[in-house]
Amino acid sequence: MTTPGLTNTLKYHRTKAKLTQYMLAEATGVSRKTINTIENSVFVPSTVLALKIARALNLRVEDIFTLAEPEKTSEPDQN
């Protein structure tokens, strides 16, 4: 079984709020590139940054970030 990863809907919520990456970056105190790498799942934000992003979008962290379901692997029969 693999370790579950973090998925996000940041781009969806950001564009729905009519914010550019730059505007969200300014509101959260990070660079536009950081917002871009989070949206593209290259970078996992810290807890503090995830909370700042959620606050800036007036959402809960859980509305933006979720744990991906782990891949199921078949285990050998014990018979």
PEWOPE-V899663 format. One record per helix or strand of 2 or more residues. SS is the DSSP state (hx for helix, st for strand). FROM is the first residue (numbers start at 1). TO is the last residue. If there is no record, write none. Layout:
ss=SS from=FROM to=TO
ss=SS from=FROM to=TO
//
This chain:
ss=st from=6 to=8
ss=hx from=10 to=16
ss=hx from=21 to=28
ss=hx from=32 to=39
ss=hx from=47 to=56
ss=hx from=61 to=64
ss=st from=65 to=67
//
